[in-house]
């Protein structure tokens, strides 16, 4: 199993990373088991259930 990784989701109008992220983990580097989205830099998360479909 691999450690969680985060990816920045660009926010229109900002010239820095902002707070939006996609976080993936588990599985392998090319096929993670779980996918989440956070719009507030890890204060809350939404599961992305069909990310593999």
PDB file of N, H, CA, C and O in Angstrom:
ATOM      1  N   UNK A   1       0.845  -1.179   0.000  1.00  0.00           N
ATOM      2  CA  UNK A   1       0.000   0.000   0.000  1.00  0.00           C
ATOM      3  C   UNK A   1       0.890   1.241   0.000  1.00  0.00           C
ATOM      4  O   UNK A   1       1.957   1.256   0.614  1.00  0.00           O
ATOM      5  N   UNK A   2       0.437   2.270  -0.691  1.00  0.00           N
ATOM      6  H   UNK A   2      -0.429   2.258  -1.190  1.00  0.00           H
ATOM      7  CA  UNK A   2       1.211   3.503  -0.785  1.00  0.00           C
ATOM      8  C   UNK A   2       0.631   4.559   0.153  1.00  0.00           C
ATOM      9  O   UNK A   2      -0.545   4.481   0.506  1.00  0.00           O
ATOM     10  N   UNK A   3       1.433   5.545   0.563  1.00  0.00           N
ATOM     11  H   UNK A   3       2.388   5.608   0.275  1.00  0.00           H
ATOM     12  CA  UNK A   3       0.908   6.617   1.416  1.00  0.00           C
ATOM     13  C   UNK A   3      -0.009   7.548   0.614  1.00  0.00           C
ATOM     14  O   UNK A   3       0.064   7.579  -0.614  1.00  0.00           O
ATOM     15  N   UNK A   4      -0.864   8.298   1.295  1.00  0.00           N
ATOM     16  H   UNK A   4      -0.924   8.273   2.293  1.00  0.00           H
ATOM     17  CA  UNK A   4      -1.748   9.231   0.593  1.00  0.00           C
ATOM     18  C   UNK A   4      -0.952  10.273  -0.199  1.00  0.00           C
ATOM     19  O   UNK A   4       0.144  10.674   0.192  1.00  0.00           O
ATOM     20  N   UNK A   5      -1.540  10.699  -1.325  1.00  0.00           N
ATOM     21  H   UNK A   5      -2.431  10.373  -1.642  1.00  0.00           H
ATOM     22  CA  UNK A   5      -0.933  11.761  -2.126  1.00  0.00           C
ATOM     23  C   UNK A   5      -1.991  12.821  -2.389  1.00  0.00           C
ATOM     24  O   UNK A   5      -3.179  12.513  -2.483  1.00  0.00           O
ATOM     25  N   UNK A   6      -1.554  14.071  -2.508  1.00  0.00           N
ATOM     26  H   UNK A   6      -0.589  14.322  -2.432  1.00  0.00           H
ATOM     27  CA  UNK A   6      -2.489  15.152  -2.797  1.00  0.00           C
ATOM     28  C   UNK A   6      -2.117  15.845  -4.099  1.00  0.00           C
ATOM     29  O   UNK A   6      -0.946  15.950  -4.464  1.00  0.00           O
ATOM     30  N   UNK A   7      -3.154  16.315  -4.786  1.00  0.00           N
ATOM     31  H   UNK A   7      -4.105  16.229  -4.489  1.00  0.00           H
ATOM     32  CA  UNK A   7      -2.986  17.033  -6.041  1.00  0.00           C
ATOM     33  C   UNK A   7      -3.795  18.319  -5.969  1.00  0.00           C
ATOM     34  O   UNK A   7      -4.944  18.304  -5.526  1.00  0.00           O
ATOM     35  N   UNK A   8      -3.219  19.412  -6.393  1.00  0.00           N
ATOM     36  H   UNK A   8      -2.286  19.424  -6.753  1.00  0.00           H
ATOM     37  CA  UNK A   8      -3.901  20.702  -6.377  1.00  0.00           C
ATOM     38  C   UNK A   8      -4.967  20.765  -7.464  1.00  0.00           C
ATOM     39  O   UNK A   8      -4.742  20.349  -8.601  1.00  0.00           O
ATOM     40  N   UNK A   9      -6.123  21.292  -7.097  1.00  0.00           N
ATOM     41  H   UNK A   9      -6.305  21.630  -6.174  1.00  0.00           H
ATOM     42  CA  UNK A   9      -7.173  21.605  -8.062  1.00  0.00           C
ATOM     43  C   UNK A   9      -7.129  23.123  -8.241  1.00  0.00           C
ATOM     44  O   UNK A   9      -7.367  23.863  -7.287  1.00  0.00           O
ATOM     45  N   UNK A  10      -6.832  23.587  -9.439  1.00  0.00           N
ATOM     46  H   UNK A  10      -6.639  22.986 -10.214  1.00  0.00           H
ATOM     47  CA  UNK A  10      -6.694  25.024  -9.675  1.00  0.00           C
ATOM     48  C   UNK A  10      -7.987  25.762  -9.338  1.00  0.00           C
ATOM     49  O   UNK A  10      -9.090  25.294  -9.619  1.00  0.00           O
ATOM     50  N   UNK A  11      -7.810  26.933  -8.723  1.00  0.00           N
ATOM     51  H   UNK A  11      -6.914  27.313  -8.494  1.00  0.00           H
ATOM     52  CA  UNK A  11      -8.922  27.809  -8.393  1.00  0.00           C
ATOM     53  C   UNK A  11      -8.833  29.041  -9.282  1.00  0.00           C
ATOM     54  O   UNK A  11      -7.854  29.783  -9.198  1.00  0.00           O
ATOM     55  N   UNK A  12      -9.822  29.278 -10.126  1.00  0.00           N
ATOM     56  H   UNK A  12     -10.617  28.676 -10.194  1.00  0.00           H
ATOM     57  CA  UNK A  12      -9.779  30.454 -10.999  1.00  0.00           C
ATOM     58  C   UNK A  12      -9.619  31.746 -10.193  1.00  0.00           C
ATOM     59  O   UNK A  12     -10.267  31.932  -9.163  1.00  0.00           O
ATOM     60  N   UNK A  13      -8.761  32.621 -10.672  1.00  0.00           N
ATOM     61  H   UNK A  13      -8.235  32.470 -11.509  1.00  0.00           H
ATOM     62  CA  UNK A  13      -8.555  33.912 -10.025  1.00  0.00           C
ATOM     63  C   UNK A  13      -7.467  33.938  -8.969  1.00  0.00           C
ATOM     64  O   UNK A  13      -7.121  35.010  -8.474  1.00  0.00           O
ATOM     65  N   UNK A  14      -6.916  32.781  -8.609  1.00  0.00           N
ATOM     66  H   UNK A  14      -7.197  31.909  -9.011  1.00  0.00           H
ATOM     67  CA  UNK A  14      -5.834  32.752  -7.619  1.00  0.00           C
ATOM     68  C   UNK A  14      -4.499  32.561  -8.316  1.00  0.00           C
ATOM     69  O   UNK A  14      -4.409  31.868  -9.330  1.00  0.00           O
ATOM     70  N   UNK A  15      -3.461  33.182  -7.766  1.00  0.00           N
ATOM     71  H   UNK A  15      -3.534  33.745  -6.943  1.00  0.00           H
ATOM     72  CA  UNK A  15      -2.119  32.989  -8.321  1.00  0.00           C
ATOM     73  C   UNK A  15      -1.258  32.134  -7.393  1.00  0.00           C
ATOM     74  O   UNK A  15      -0.029  32.183  -7.449  1.00  0.00           O
ATOM     75  N   UNK A  16      -1.925  31.341  -6.530  1.00  0.00           N
ATOM     76  H   UNK A  16      -2.923  31.301  -6.484  1.00  0.00           H
ATOM     77  CA  UNK A  16      -1.243  30.380  -5.656  1.00  0.00           C
ATOM     78  C   UNK A  16      -2.077  29.099  -5.622  1.00  0.00           C
ATOM     79  O   UNK A  16      -3.117  29.018  -6.276  1.00  0.00           O
ATOM     80  N   UNK A  17      -1.634  28.119  -4.876  1.00  0.00           N
ATOM     81  H   UNK A  17      -0.789  28.185  -4.345  1.00  0.00           H
ATOM     82  CA  UNK A  17      -2.291  26.805  -4.888  1.00  0.00           C
ATOM     83  C   UNK A  17      -3.728  26.815  -4.384  1.00  0.00           C
ATOM     84  O   UNK A  17      -4.523  25.974  -4.802  1.00  0.00           O
ATOM     85  N   UNK A  18      -4.072  27.713  -3.525  1.00  0.00           N
ATOM     86  H   UNK A  18      -3.426  28.396  -3.186  1.00  0.00           H
ATOM     87  CA  UNK A  18      -5.426  27.718  -2.967  1.00  0.00           C
ATOM     88  C   UNK A  18      -5.644  26.536  -2.035  1.00  0.00           C
ATOM     89  O   UNK A  18      -4.686  25.908  -1.583  1.00  0.00           O
ATOM     90  N   UNK A  19      -6.919  26.233  -1.745  1.00  0.00           N
ATOM     91  H   UNK A  19      -7.697  26.744  -2.112  1.00  0.00           H
ATOM     92  CA  UNK A  19      -7.259  25.203  -0.759  1.00  0.00           C
ATOM     93  C   UNK A  19      -7.813  23.921  -1.353  1.00  0.00           C
ATOM     94  O   UNK A  19      -7.966  22.933  -0.633  1.00  0.00           O
ATOM     95  N   UNK A  20      -8.115  23.905  -2.623  1.00  0.00           N
ATOM     96  H   UNK A  20      -7.992  24.707  -3.208  1.00  0.00           H
ATOM     97  CA  UNK A  20      -8.785  22.737  -3.220  1.00  0.00           C
ATOM     98  C   UNK A  20      -7.777  21.652  -3.579  1.00  0.00           C
ATOM     99  O   UNK A  20      -6.742  21.925  -4.187  1.00  0.00           O
ATOM    100  N   UNK A  21      -8.101  20.400  -3.188  1.00  0.00           N
ATOM    101  H   UNK A  21      -8.942  20.178  -2.694  1.00  0.00           H
ATOM    102  CA  UNK A  21      -7.209  19.271  -3.442  1.00  0.00           C
ATOM    103  C   UNK A  21      -8.002  18.007  -3.771  1.00  0.00           C
ATOM    104  O   UNK A  21      -9.146  17.835  -3.352  1.00  0.00           O
ATOM    105  N   UNK A  22      -7.356  17.137  -4.533  1.00  0.00           N
ATOM    106  H   UNK A  22      -6.426  17.277  -4.874  1.00  0.00           H
ATOM    107  CA  UNK A  22      -7.776  15.747  -4.690  1.00  0.00           C
ATOM    108  C   UNK A  22      -6.767  14.930  -3.890  1.00  0.00           C
ATOM    109  O   UNK A  22      -5.560  15.117  -4.039  1.00  0.00           O
ATOM    110  N   UNK A  23      -7.253  14.031  -3.045  1.00  0.00           N
ATOM    111  H   UNK A  23      -8.234  13.880  -2.924  1.00  0.00           H
ATOM    112  CA  UNK A  23      -6.379  13.188  -2.225  1.00  0.00           C
ATOM    113  C   UNK A  23      -6.675  11.734  -2.585  1.00  0.00           C
ATOM    114  O   UNK A  23      -7.832  11.314  -2.610  1.00  0.00           O
ATOM    115  N   UNK A  24      -5.627  10.976  -2.862  1.00  0.00           N
ATOM    116  H   UNK A  24      -4.687  11.317  -2.842  1.00  0.00           H
ATOM    117  CA  UNK A  24      -5.782   9.561  -3.203  1.00  0.00           C
ATOM    118  C   UNK A  24      -4.910   8.722  -2.284  1.00  0.00           C
ATOM    119  O   UNK A  24      -3.914   9.207  -1.748  1.00  0.00           O
ATOM    120  N   UNK A  25      -5.288   7.457  -2.101  1.00  0.00           N
ATOM    121  H   UNK A  25      -6.098   7.062  -2.537  1.00  0.00           H
ATOM    122  CA  UNK A  25      -4.488   6.586  -1.251  1.00  0.00           C
ATOM    123  C   UNK A  25      -4.848   5.127  -1.433  1.00  0.00           C
ATOM    124  O   UNK A  25      -5.809   4.776  -2.118  1.00  0.00           O
ATOM    125  N   UNK A  26      -4.048   4.289  -0.798  1.00  0.00           N
ATOM    126  H   UNK A  26      -3.267   4.574  -0.241  1.00  0.00           H
ATOM    127  CA  UNK A  26      -4.246   2.853  -0.892  1.00  0.00           C
ATOM    128  C   UNK A  26      -3.879   2.334  -2.263  1.00  0.00           C
ATOM    129  O   UNK A  26      -3.466   3.103  -3.132  1.00  0.00           O
ATOM    130  N   UNK A  27      -4.023   1.062  -2.463  1.00  0.00           N
ATOM    131  H   UNK A  27      -4.358   0.437  -1.758  1.00  0.00           H
ATOM    132  CA  UNK A  27      -3.749   0.459  -3.763  1.00  0.00           C
ATOM    133  C   UNK A  27      -2.313   0.658  -4.206  1.00  0.00           C
ATOM    134  O   UNK A  27      -1.379   0.510  -3.418  1.00  0.00           O
ATOM    135  N   UNK A  28      -2.146   0.995  -5.476  1.00  0.00           N
ATOM    136  H   UNK A  28      -2.905   1.115  -6.116  1.00  0.00           H
ATOM    137  CA  UNK A  28      -0.814   1.229  -6.029  1.00  0.00           C
ATOM    138  C   UNK A  28      -0.721   2.666  -6.520  1.00  0.00           C
ATOM    139  O   UNK A  28      -1.716   3.389  -6.553  1.00  0.00           O
ATOM    140  N   UNK A  29       0.478   3.070  -6.899  1.00  0.00           N
ATOM    141  H   UNK A  29       1.287   2.483  -6.873  1.00  0.00           H
ATOM    142  CA  UNK A  29       0.680   4.447  -7.354  1.00  0.00           C
ATOM    143  C   UNK A  29      -0.164   4.772  -8.583  1.00  0.00           C
ATOM    144  O   UNK A  29      -0.653   5.894  -8.717  1.00  0.00           O
ATOM    145  N   UNK A  30      -0.339   3.815  -9.470  1.00  0.00           N
ATOM    146  H   UNK A  30       0.058   2.903  -9.361  1.00  0.00           H
ATOM    147  CA  UNK A  30      -1.108   4.058 -10.689  1.00  0.00           C
ATOM    148  C   UNK A  30      -2.576   3.655 -10.583  1.00  0.00           C
ATOM    149  O   UNK A  30      -3.351   3.916 -11.502  1.00  0.00           O
ATOM    150  N   UNK A  31      -2.970   3.022  -9.477  1.00  0.00           N
ATOM    151  H   UNK A  31      -2.340   2.810  -8.730  1.00  0.00           H
ATOM    152  CA  UNK A  31      -4.356   2.582  -9.294  1.00  0.00           C
ATOM    153  C   UNK A  31      -4.755   2.694  -7.824  1.00  0.00           C
ATOM    154  O   UNK A  31      -4.896   1.674  -7.149  1.00  0.00           O
ATOM    155  N   UNK A  32      -4.941   3.926  -7.311  1.00  0.00           N
ATOM    156  H   UNK A  32      -4.826   4.754  -7.860  1.00  0.00           H
ATOM    157  CA  UNK A  32      -5.297   4.093  -5.904  1.00  0.00           C
ATOM    158  C   UNK A  32      -6.677   3.514  -5.596  1.00  0.00           C
ATOM    159  O   UNK A  32      -7.551   3.465  -6.462  1.00  0.00           O
ATOM    160  N   UNK A  33      -6.856   3.078  -4.351  1.00  0.00           N
ATOM    161  H   UNK A  33      -6.146   3.118  -3.648  1.00  0.00           H
ATOM    162  CA  UNK A  33      -8.131   2.501  -3.918  1.00  0.00           C
ATOM    163  C   UNK A  33      -9.179   3.558  -3.584  1.00  0.00           C
ATOM    164  O   UNK A  33     -10.364   3.353  -3.848  1.00  0.00           O
ATOM    165  N   UNK A  34      -8.765   4.676  -3.013  1.00  0.00           N
ATOM    166  H   UNK A  34      -7.803   4.843  -2.799  1.00  0.00           H
ATOM    167  CA  UNK A  34      -9.713   5.702  -2.561  1.00  0.00           C
ATOM    168  C   UNK A  34      -9.341   7.067  -3.127  1.00  0.00           C
ATOM    169  O   UNK A  34      -8.167   7.396  -3.295  1.00  0.00           O
ATOM    170  N   UNK A  35     -10.374   7.848  -3.414  1.00  0.00           N
ATOM    171  H   UNK A  35     -11.328   7.581  -3.278  1.00  0.00           H
ATOM    172  CA  UNK A  35     -10.231   9.195  -3.960  1.00  0.00           C
ATOM    173  C   UNK A  35     -11.125  10.132  -3.141  1.00  0.00           C
ATOM    174  O   UNK A  35     -12.276   9.801  -2.858  1.00  0.00           O
ATOM    175  N   UNK A  36     -10.598  11.300  -2.760  1.00  0.00           N
ATOM    176  H   UNK A  36      -9.663  11.569  -2.989  1.00  0.00           H
ATOM    177  CA  UNK A  36     -11.370  12.297  -2.023  1.00  0.00           C
ATOM    178  C   UNK A  36     -11.102  13.681  -2.594  1.00  0.00           C
ATOM    179  O   UNK A  36     -10.051  13.937  -3.182  1.00  0.00           O
ATOM    180  N   UNK A  37     -12.088  14.579  -2.405  1.00  0.00           N
ATOM    181  H   UNK A  37     -12.942  14.371  -1.927  1.00  0.00           H
ATOM    182  CA  UNK A  37     -11.948  15.983  -2.779  1.00  0.00           C
ATOM    183  C   UNK A  37     -12.126  16.814  -1.526  1.00  0.00           C
ATOM    184  O   UNK A  37     -13.014  16.531  -0.721  1.00  0.00           O
ATOM    185  N   UNK A  38     -11.290  17.849  -1.340  1.00  0.00           N
ATOM    186  H   UNK A  38     -10.570  18.079  -1.994  1.00  0.00           H
ATOM    187  CA  UNK A  38     -11.470  18.815  -0.269  1.00  0.00           C
ATOM    188  C   UNK A  38     -11.397  20.215  -0.860  1.00  0.00           C
ATOM    189  O   UNK A  38     -10.481  20.531  -1.618  1.00  0.00           O
ATOM    190  N   UNK A  39     -12.359  21.043  -0.512  1.00  0.00           N
ATOM    191  H   UNK A  39     -13.103  20.786   0.104  1.00  0.00           H
ATOM    192  CA  UNK A  39     -12.371  22.425  -0.995  1.00  0.00           C
ATOM    193  C   UNK A  39     -11.821  23.385   0.048  1.00  0.00           C
ATOM    194  O   UNK A  39     -11.667  24.576  -0.220  1.00  0.00           O
ATOM    195  N   UNK A  40     -11.521  22.864   1.253  1.00  0.00           N
ATOM    196  H   UNK A  40     -11.646  21.896   1.471  1.00  0.00           H
ATOM    197  CA  UNK A  40     -11.091  23.728   2.357  1.00  0.00           C
ATOM    198  C   UNK A  40      -9.800  23.225   3.011  1.00  0.00           C
ATOM    199  O   UNK A  40      -9.632  23.331   4.226  1.00  0.00           O
ATOM    200  N   UNK A  41      -8.921  22.695   2.223  1.00  0.00           N
ATOM    201  H   UNK A  41      -9.057  22.608   1.236  1.00  0.00           H
ATOM    202  CA  UNK A  41      -7.599  22.215   2.645  1.00  0.00           C
ATOM    203  C   UNK A  41      -7.661  21.313   3.869  1.00  0.00           C
ATOM    204  O   UNK A  41      -7.061  21.610   4.902  1.00  0.00           O
ATOM    205  N   UNK A  42      -8.386  20.216   3.746  1.00  0.00           N
ATOM    206  H   UNK A  42      -8.873  19.975   2.906  1.00  0.00           H
ATOM    207  CA  UNK A  42      -8.411  19.125   4.720  1.00  0.00           C
ATOM    208  C   UNK A  42      -9.305  19.349   5.935  1.00  0.00           C
ATOM    209  O   UNK A  42      -9.240  18.569   6.886  1.00  0.00           O
ATOM    210  N   UNK A  43     -10.146  20.402   5.934  1.00  0.00           N
ATOM    211  H   UNK A  43     -10.199  21.036   5.162  1.00  0.00           H
ATOM    212  CA  UNK A  43     -11.120  20.557   7.016  1.00  0.00           C
ATOM    213  C   UNK A  43     -12.271  19.571   6.820  1.00  0.00           C
ATOM    214  O   UNK A  43     -12.827  19.057   7.791  1.00  0.00           O
ATOM    215  N   UNK A  44     -12.625  19.311   5.566  1.00  0.00           N
ATOM    216  H   UNK A  44     -12.174  19.728   4.777  1.00  0.00           H
ATOM    217  CA  UNK A  44     -13.690  18.352   5.255  1.00  0.00           C
ATOM    218  C   UNK A  44     -13.366  17.674   3.928  1.00  0.00           C
ATOM    219  O   UNK A  44     -12.593  18.191   3.121  1.00  0.00           O
ATOM    220  N   UNK A  45     -13.972  16.511   3.720  1.00  0.00           N
ATOM    221  H   UNK A  45     -14.600  16.091   4.375  1.00  0.00           H
ATOM    222  CA  UNK A  45     -13.711  15.717   2.519  1.00  0.00           C
ATOM    223  C   UNK A  45     -15.012  15.194   1.937  1.00  0.00           C
ATOM    224  O   UNK A  45     -15.985  14.969   2.657  1.00  0.00           O
ATOM    225  N   UNK A  46     -15.018  15.004   0.624  1.00  0.00           N
ATOM    226  H   UNK A  46     -14.228  15.187   0.039  1.00  0.00           H
ATOM    227  CA  UNK A  46     -16.098  14.317  -0.078  1.00  0.00           C
ATOM    228  C   UNK A  46     -15.464  13.150  -0.813  1.00  0.00           C
ATOM    229  O   UNK A  46     -14.464  13.315  -1.511  1.00  0.00           O
ATOM    230  N   UNK A  47     -16.040  11.985  -0.656  1.00  0.00           N
ATOM    231  H   UNK A  47     -16.853  11.851  -0.089  1.00  0.00           H
ATOM    232  CA  UNK A  47     -15.561  10.817  -1.379  1.00  0.00           C
ATOM    233  C   UNK A  47     -15.885  10.965  -2.861  1.00  0.00           C
ATOM    234  O   UNK A  47     -16.927  11.513  -3.224  1.00  0.00           O
ATOM    235  N   UNK A  48     -14.992  10.476  -3.714  1.00  0.00           N
ATOM    236  H   UNK A  48     -14.146  10.031  -3.419  1.00  0.00           H
ATOM    237  CA  UNK A  48     -15.246  10.416  -5.155  1.00  0.00           C
ATOM    238  C   UNK A  48     -15.432   8.933  -5.461  1.00  0.00           C
ATOM    239  O   UNK A  48     -14.463   8.243  -5.776  1.00  0.00           O
ATOM    240  N   UNK A  49     -16.676   8.430  -5.371  1.00  0.00           N
ATOM    241  H   UNK A  49     -17.463   8.990  -5.115  1.00  0.00           H
ATOM    242  CA  UNK A  49     -16.907   6.983  -5.425  1.00  0.00           C
ATOM    243  C   UNK A  49     -16.647   6.322  -6.773  1.00  0.00           C
ATOM    244  O   UNK A  49     -16.259   5.154  -6.811  1.00  0.00           O
ATOM    245  N   UNK A  50     -16.847   7.025  -7.864  1.00  0.00           N
ATOM    246  H   UNK A  50     -17.162   7.974  -7.833  1.00  0.00           H
ATOM    247  CA  UNK A  50     -16.708   6.400  -9.181  1.00  0.00           C
ATOM    248  C   UNK A  50     -15.476   6.884  -9.923  1.00  0.00           C
ATOM    249  O   UNK A  50     -15.486   6.963 -11.151  1.00  0.00           O
ATOM    250  N   UNK A  51     -14.424   7.207  -9.203  1.00  0.00           N
ATOM    251  H   UNK A  51     -14.416   7.143  -8.205  1.00  0.00           H
ATOM    252  CA  UNK A  51     -13.220   7.760  -9.822  1.00  0.00           C
ATOM    253  C   UNK A  51     -12.586   6.788 -10.815  1.00  0.00           C
ATOM    254  O   UNK A  51     -11.926   7.220 -11.761  1.00  0.00           O
ATOM    255  N   UNK A  52     -12.776   5.485 -10.614  1.00  0.00           N
ATOM    256  H   UNK A  52     -13.311   5.134  -9.846  1.00  0.00           H
ATOM    257  CA  UNK A  52     -12.152   4.494 -11.498  1.00  0.00           C
ATOM    258  C   UNK A  52     -12.987   4.186 -12.732  1.00  0.00           C
ATOM    259  O   UNK A  52     -12.465   3.629 -13.698  1.00  0.00           O
ATOM    260  N   UNK A  53     -14.261   4.531 -12.725  1.00  0.00           N
ATOM    261  H   UNK A  53     -14.685   4.983 -11.940  1.00  0.00           H
ATOM    262  CA  UNK A  53     -15.138   4.189 -13.853  1.00  0.00           C
ATOM    263  C   UNK A  53     -14.919   5.102 -15.037  1.00  0.00           C
ATOM    264  O   UNK A  53     -15.577   4.949 -16.066  1.00  0.00           O
TER     265      UNK A  53
END
